[in-house]
């Protein structure tokens, strides 16, 4: 039983009831619930009737889970930790200069990787096949630079609206993007709250610093709930069908930067950010991303990074299952991508699980090379700028600043735009220096200010 076409606009807007219902049906089915009767009722309801549609969204929470659900996916931090085996050990980064260089490389690598993916960030349209066709026409396959612009643009291709500032030869400072806004905000939050950070602090900062039009999917749903006076944990759960999508995963990196070499400390702290807007695999995505970058500071290879980060993900979750699947794959990157698309392509192009799978593949098949990893994850499609940022962050750390590609880094001009109030035109090297000052000064009880 499928919803009628009036319920799908393709915009995933938390302020549009028909979008909420469409995505909530999808979310419930992906997590093993029977919603067929509510779908039948929805098809007898006018999609423009806000009150009736929102009532259906709310009643989805009463749906029964079908027999045979095999996953264990808790939301509370203590419950998450109980599912884990041995936690990844912390490995100290002993050289201060090395830590500073890697943190700087992480910021540069993340911001450049994000900009590489931005012109093709529309996973329903820019599939991996269309990206390959376009790059082949542009004599730019495999991708190892910013996406080129073809003039005239061939029929069947349309870059996203940011292309005048994110394509090859047009990058003059980093474009604004939420994949950059959230790391800047995380740094500010940690400078303000340290390890005492809680979801309520994150929510207060959103309302103070973010315009609602610059947050999306789960974050916009959570924002609306905050404005309406709801509190944690209802902020993440009420009328939020995007609660396991990638929004939290893009917010985890800075928690890893400040806990370099300690994946569990990074994951544990990032939970406080993720739990405001996400549940289940949405939370695990941010914890995993934080652990990835933390592990990269002391790992010897991308595979070691992925294996150490996996230890913070509940082992009976769908996210852990997907990452293990990719770790077990053999053959070429193209082979791996095809398997991932077959197994996980049923998720939205903005979901956590499928995007984490292609991030994993890009890292494993990167050969430790920044350009190879970022190029491959962007060519994989789905959430290209978010994944380019995550892979760029990890491989930036593994590479160090000296081995980052000058033709991607120089056009950034050491600055980035931001939608955060008071943080526009942030200086990238300043973000890195502030992160270095913070790294190693966090404790269970808060910031340690002594040198």
N, C-alpha and C positions, 0 to 999 in steps of 0.2 A: 504494500500500500504506500504510494508516493504522494507527496504534497503537490498541489496544483502549481502551475508556473507563476501565479501571482504572489507567491511567497519567496521568490528568489530574485533579488536585484543584482546580486554579484558584488555588492558593496560591503557587506558584513558590518552594517552600521548599528551600533548598540542603541541608537536613538530611534530606530525604525522598527516597530513591532513585528512587521512581516519578516524582516531579516532575522530578528531574534528567534522567531518560531522556526524558521527554516533551519537555522544553525543548531537550535536546541534539539530538534528531531534527529539531526545528524549526530550530535554529541551523545544523546541517549542511546542511539543504536550502536555507536562505536563502543559504548561501555556496557552493552549487554541487556538493555532494557526493552520491554515491549511497549511501543507507543502507537501501534496500529489503530486502536480505537480513537485515540486523540487526533491522529492524522485524518481519519474519516470525518470527525467532527470539524476539523479545520477546513476541510474541502467543502463543507456546507456553510462556512463562515466567510463573510466578506473580508478580504485581506486589508481593506482600508478601515475596518472597524477596530480602532485602537483598543478599546476597552475589552472587546470580546477576544481579540488576538492575545493581548497580554494575560488575560485570564487563562487561556490555553497554555501559554508559556509557563505560568505559575503552576498549573496543574501537572505539568510534566514531572515535577518533583515527586509526585505520588505514584509514578509508574513502577511496576514490579520488574525486578531483574529476572531474566530468563534462566532456567537451569543450565548448568555447565560452565558458568563463568570461572575461569581458572586463575585469575590474576589477583594479587594482593597489592593494593595501591593506597596506603594510608596518607592522610593529609597532615597530621600533627608531627612535629619534629621528633619527639620522643618515640612515637610509633614507627616513624621512618627509621630511626637509628636501631630500633629493636629488630628490624628485618635484615640488617646488614651483618655480614660476617666480620672478619678482621678489617678494621679501618686502615686506610693507607697511611703509612708512617710519614711523619714530617721529616724533611731533609733540609738542613740549614743551608742557606746561601751565604757563604762566608765572606766573599769579596764584595765590599760596598760598591766599588766602581762597576763591577760586573752586574750587580743588581740594578743599579741606576741605568746602565746602558740597555739592559733587557726590558725594563719598564718603559723607557723611552721608545724602544723598538716596538713594544706591544701597542702603545698608543698610535704610533705612525702606521704600523701594520694593520691595525683595526680600521683606522679611518680611511686609509688607501683602499683596503679590501672592500669596504662599504661602498665607496665611490665607484669602484670597478663594476659592482653589481647593480647599481641604481638604474641605469638606462634600460635594463631588461627585467625589472622587478614587477612582474605581473604574471604569476605562475600559471593561471588559466590560459593566458595568451602566449607568453614567452616560454613555451615548453623547451625541453632540451633539444628536440628535433628542430624547432624553429630557430633557436639560438645557433645551432650548428649550421643551418642553411644560410642564415644571415652572415655569420662570420666567414663562411666559405666564400660567399659572394664578395665580401670585403677583403678577401685574401688575408684574414686575420685568425684563421683556425689552425692550431689551437690558440686560445686566447692567452696572451702574455703581456697585455697592455690595457689601457682603458679602451672601452668599446668604441670603434670608429663610427663615423657618420657617413652614410652613403648619400650622395647628392647627384641626381634625384633619388629619393627613397623608393626602392622597388615595391611593386604591388605586393600586398600581403605582409608588409612589415611596418610597424610603427613603434618607435622608441617611446618610453615614458616621458612625461612633460618636463622632467628635469634634465633632459639630454643637453641643452645648451651650456650647462655648467658641469657636466659629469663625463663627457665623452673626450676621446683623444684629441688633444690640441686645444680643448676648451676649459680644462680644469685650471682655475686660478684661485687657489684657496679651496678648502673642502666645502662642499655643499652641506646644507642643513639636513639632518636625518635623525629619526628617533633612535636609530642604532648608535648615534653619537651623543644625542641628548642624554640618554639614560646613564652612560658611563660618567658623563660630567656631573650629573645629579648624584650618582652614587658616591663620587669623590666628595662632593659637598656634604652629603649626609654623614659620611664617615668622619669627616673633619668636625662636624657638629656634634654627633652623637657617639662616635666610636662604637665599641662592641655593645653598648647599651641600645643600639638601634632596634626599633620595633616596628611592626607594620603600620602602626598609627602614626609614627614619625614620617614614614614614607608618604602616607596619604596626605598628611598636612602639607608636606613639601609640594606634592602634585598640585594641590588646590592653590597654593601660594605662587608657584613658579611656572606652571604649565597652562597654556590655553587649551581648553578641551578639544578644540579642532585639530590639535597637533598630537593627540594620543588616539590610539586605534584599538579595535576589537576588544580584548579583555580589559585593557587599561581604560578605554572609554566607558565600558560597562561599569567598572569599579568606580570610576570618577563620578558617574551619574548616581551611583549608590551612596557615595560619600556626600554629595550635594544634598541628597534626599535624607541624610541623617542616619544611614545605616552604619553599623560598626563591624569590626572584624569578629568572626569570620564571614558574616553575611555579605560583606562588601564583595568578596570573591565569588559567592555562590548565587546571589539573587540576580535573576535575569541576565546571566552571564554565560551564554553558551560557548564562549571562546576561552573558557577557563583552563583548557589544556592545550591552547595554541602557543605559538612561539614567543609571545610578548615578553614573558619572564626570562626566557633563555637569552634574549639579547641584552639583559640587564645585569648579567652576572660577572663580567670580566674584572671589574675593579676590585671585587671581593677576593679574586684570585691574585691580583697584583699586590695587594697589601698583605696577603698571606703566602708569599712566594715560597714554594716548596712544601706547603702544608695543605693538601687538597681537602681534608676533612674540615679544618678550621675555616677555609674559604667557603665550602659548601654550607656549613652550619650557619655562618653569618649571612650568606646570601638568602637563606630560607626566610629571614625576617623581611626581606624585600619581596620575595616571590609570593609569600602567603597573603599579601594584601589583595592580589588580583587573580590568583590561580589556585588550583587544586591538583592533586594527583600528579600525572605526568607533566603538567605545566610547571609545578613546583620543582620536580626532579630535573627538568630541563635547565633551570637556572642553577641549581646545585651542581649539576654536571658541568655546565659551562664554566662556573667558578673553579671547580676542581680541575678542569682541563688546563686552564691557564696557570693555576698554581703549580700543577705537576710539571708544566713545560719548563719552569725555571731550573729544575734539577734533573730532568729526564735526558736520556741520551738519544732518543728517537721518537718520532710521532707515535709509533705503536706503543711504546712505554707510556706516553702521555695518555692515550686512550684507555689502556688497561688500568692504570692507576686511578683515573677519573671514574671508571665504571664502578669502582668499589663504593662510591657514595650513593649509588642508585639502587633502590629496593630491587632485589634480584628476581622477584616474581612479578615485576611490573612490565608493561608493554615496552617502555623505553629501554630497559635493560635487555629485554629479549631482542629488540631491533639492533642494539649495539653489538650484542654477542653474535647475532647473525652476520653482521658485516665483518666482524673480526675473523669469522670462520671462512669467509669467501676467499677463493683463489682465482687466478687468471688475471685479466687486464682490468683497468679502471672501467672501461666500457662494459665489460662483462658484469662487474659489480653494480654499476649504475642500472643496467637492465634488470638485474635481480631485485634491487631496491625498489624500482618503479613497479615491478610486478607484485611485490609483497606489500608495499606500503603506499602505493599510489592512490588508494581509496580515501586517504585522509585529505583534508583541505591543504592547498599549497602553503598555508600559513600555520599548519599544525606543528607541534613540537617533534613528534616521533619520526615522521618521514624526513624532516629537515635535519634532525640529529643524525639520522642514518647517512645522509649524503655528506654531512660535515665529517663524519667518521671515515667514510670512503675517501674523501679528498685528502684527509690527513694521512691515511695509510698508503695511498698511492701518490703522495706528493714527492717522494724521494727526498724528503727534507728540504725541498726547494720552495721558496715563497711563491714565485710566479707560477710554478706548476700547480701547487695546492690551491691558490686563489683562483687561477684560471679554471681548474677542473670543477671546483665547487660552483662557480658562476655558470659554467657551461651545463651543469646538471639541472638548472632551472629551479622551480619552486621559489623560495624566498631568497633571491640571489644576493641582495645587499646585506641582509642579516647574516647569511652564511659566509659571504665574502669577508664580513667583519670578524666573525668568530675564527675562521681559518687564518685570516690575516693576523689576528692577535696571537694565536698559538705559534704560528710559523715565524712571526716577528720576534717572539721571545727566543725561539730556537736559533734564529739567524743572527740576532744582534743588529745594531744599526749599520755596521759596516757592510753587511751582506744584503741589506734591503735594496731593491731596484731603484736606482736614481730616477728613472723616467716615470715612476709612479709617485715617488716621495717629493721630488723637487716642486712639481706643480701645486702641491698642497700649500706651499708658501708659509708653512709653520702656523697655520691658523684654520679655524673651523667656525662656520656659522652654527647657531643654536637657537631653538625656539624658547629655551629657558630664559625667563625674565632675569636680566642682569648678566647673562653668560654668553651673549652673542659675540662673535669674533674672538673666541677664546684662543689663546696662544698654546699650541700643542706642547711645546717644550716646557711651558709653565705648568700645564696639567701633569706632565711627567714628573717634574721636580716636586710638585705638591704630593704626588703619589709616593715618591721615594721618601719624603719626610715622614709620611704616615706609615709606611711599611715597617713592620717590626715593632710598632709602638701601640699595638692593640692588645688588650688583655680581656679575660673573662669579665672584668669589672668595668671596663671602659678604656678610655685613652690613657696611656702612660706618657706623660709630657716630659719626663726627664730624658736627657740625651744618652 
